[in-house]
Amino acid sequence: MHKMLLAAAALLAAGTAHAETYAIQAGRVVVDAAKPALGPSTILVENGRIARILPGAAAPAGAIVVDERSRTVMPGMTDVHVHLTGDSGQPWYTSLTQKYSAAYGVTRGLVHAKEMARAGFTTVRDLGGDTSAVIAVRDAVRDGAFPGPRVFVSGAPLSIIGGHADPATGLPPEIANVIEEHGDNYTVCTGVLQCQTAVRKLAAAGVDVIKFMATGGVLDPGAMGLEQHFTDEEMKAICDMSHAMHLKCAAHAHGPVGIRAAIRAGVDSIEHGTFIDDEGIAEMKKHGTYYSATLMAFTGVQTGLEKHLFTPAIEAKGRSTLGVWGHGLNKAYRAGVHIALGTDSAVAPHSLAAREVGLMVSKGGMTPRDALIAATKGGPDLLGVGQETGTLDPGKSADLIAVDGDPLSDPAAVTRVGYVMVMGKPIPMKD
């Protein structure tokens, strides 16, 4: 009987974990990055949601008090372009080794999800990895088995034959032929019908978003360049079918022609946009397309060049992109294009992702406030979860962080994170 009572108590405790009330005392509160900050305040969190914000250092009876009176409490950040199952600083060919199997990728994804949360990101969107692996990471974090941010996933990106996400690109023919014959490469597609089929298969697998490689990429060993890959008709088929499946659609795009084609096809966001021109900016404004510049990825390219990790083709592409670092974001920002923060972590370490905010200021020409708006509100708006997260308004999910300094004037403040809560659950800051 005693054991039965203990078991019942444990079940009851598990079912009411979110019933805990937190009183998070802050020296300053950024409720909405677009508005002035509040002074000393207490944020009450009930059932995983923001209940209300009280002036001063309140401590309601029964609440778990979190003393962050020396810090600024603000909404958690959202990174719309990460690769959780990848490791930074690795040569391109490591993904072909046994160590980087899909099963091993799940373990890396869970580690990096925790790193992203500790870095201040309460929502991330994984835009490219083994489909089953990233779905497993998403679901394990969602179910509370492992700490991490809210995760959205695209699974494997769509690619042309020989394109940026074709696993056979750049390999010797005898190996490439084996991959093509025996691999599960349905996301490498040609023609409208194959591309539509690939989208449907990803939707059936349970992804949250579709990603396709509208142009070549920097970090693949191929030499097909950074311009348009899919045809206009193929891109439109991908975007239309994504939307028919009630999924957003993101396009990896570097070259200006490919960028414009993806926008006109109806893509929801342009990722990288490195060589975007004035015509492309005008198209983004016209269509309401979001821009994710992934400036941190350029630091990863720099490191790879310094360590000689790349093939000659990758080196050439990398050096060409470094020459225009931040130019596209500056154009988009000055034109009033919608901007969401993205980093492309694991090109650079996941733990350093918050440095993107500073690069948006120093390289992209944004004001610290506007960079913070893009970091907190831009992503949720793009992902369609702006009513759930991105500000600390009462009723929203308790996705918040505490940082040293004033993030509205100092972009480096978001790199000094002392406390993180995701959906009302504190994230352990140390193992």
PyMOL commands that set and color helices and strands:
alter all, ss='L'
color gray80, all
select helices_A, chain A and resi 2-15+17-19+92-96+98-100+102-118+131-142+173-182+191-205+232-244+256-265+278-287+296-306+312-322+327-335+350-352+355-362+368-383+411-415
alter helices_A, ss='H'
color red, helices_A
select strands_A, chain A and resi 21-29+41-46+49-55+64-75+77-82+121-126+150-153+209-213+248-253+269-272+290-292+338-339+400-403+417-422+425-426
alter strands_A, ss='S'
color yellow, strands_A
deselect
rebuild
show_as cartoon
